[in-house]
Amino acid sequence: MTEEELFDQAREVSFTFRAPVVDVQLRILDSEWRIWDYGDAPSTCAGSGYEFEMSRVTPEGWRLDGAPLELAEEIAAWLDEKGWTGIKTRGYSGEIADVVVEAEYPEKHVDLLIVDISPGELFDSVTVSATSTCQRGDAHDVFELVYADGDLEGSPVEQFPELEHPQAEMSFGFTEDGKRRFPGAAQ
């Protein structure tokens, strides 16, 4: 596979895996979310492959409309309707009030989705995290392609926003001059 083919494959996997996760976010909150892990930095999996991870958290001050378990059951039912598989809902015993929903959608490159619903005294939070399916290719090679040959130290790097609406245009890595790469933009 050429570098261009590897880059195109990685971009397609990243965009494909993030799209259904965006739908999950919108099901919970149609507003801006905090970004913890954007979803375009490859990491190693299965020894010689690569995968992507993303994580978003509801904004500070957000409150649940009901009990955590109610939201978890609603999300699990919705995931089932949308074709997700391996859906599990679990709570914890004792003082921990968190409820977690797990699912997968291999056809959309989602190996694991975790929705962690956590009530709090001042505000509640939901963390939506996902890991893509493992792809053939070296994570280091993919990283160098996605992040402008891995050399971002000499140029100013545009930062991801702290908050982003799930429907904001997705980017994939950075150009050599430190700009986010958006679909259709010059690579």
Rosetta blueprint (number, residue, H / E / L):
1 M L
2 T L
3 E H
4 E H
5 E H
6 L H
7 F H
8 D H
9 Q H
10 A H
11 R H
12 E H
13 V H
14 S H
15 F H
16 T H
17 F H
18 R H
19 A H
20 P H
21 V H
22 V H
23 D H
24 V H
25 Q H
26 L H
27 R H
28 I H
29 L L
30 D L
31 S L
32 E L
33 W E
34 R E
35 I E
36 W E
37 D E
38 Y L
39 G L
40 D L
41 A L
42 P L
43 S E
44 T E
45 C E
46 A L
47 G L
48 S L
49 G E
50 Y E
51 E E
52 F L
53 E E
54 M E
55 S E
56 R E
57 V E
58 T L
59 P L
60 E L
61 G L
62 W L
63 R L
64 L L
65 D L
66 G L
67 A L
68 P H
69 L H
70 E H
71 L H
72 A H
73 E H
74 E H
75 I H
76 A H
77 A H
78 W H
79 L H
80 D H
81 E H
82 K L
83 G L
84 W L
85 T E
86 G E
87 I E
88 K E
89 T E
90 R E
91 G E
92 Y L
93 S L
94 G L
95 E L
96 I L
97 A L
98 D L
99 V E
100 V E
101 V E
102 E E
103 A E
104 E E
105 Y E
106 P H
107 E H
108 K H
109 H L
110 V E
111 D E
112 L E
113 L E
114 I E
115 V E
116 D E
117 I E
118 S E
119 P L
120 G L
121 E L
122 L L
123 F L
124 D L
125 S E
126 V E
127 T E
128 V E
129 S E
130 A E
131 T E
132 S E
133 T L
134 C L
135 Q E
136 R E
137 G L
138 D L
139 A H
140 H H
141 D H
142 V H
143 F H
144 E H
145 L H
146 V H
147 Y E
148 A H
149 D H
150 G H
151 D L
152 L L
153 E L
154 G L
155 S L
156 P L
157 V L
158 E L
159 Q L
160 F L
161 P L
162 E L
163 L E
164 E E
165 H L
166 P L
167 Q L
168 A L
169 E L
170 M L
171 S L
172 F L
173 G L
174 F E
175 T L
176 E L
177 D L
178 G L
179 K L
180 R E
181 R L
182 F L
183 P L
184 G L
185 A L
186 A L
187 Q L
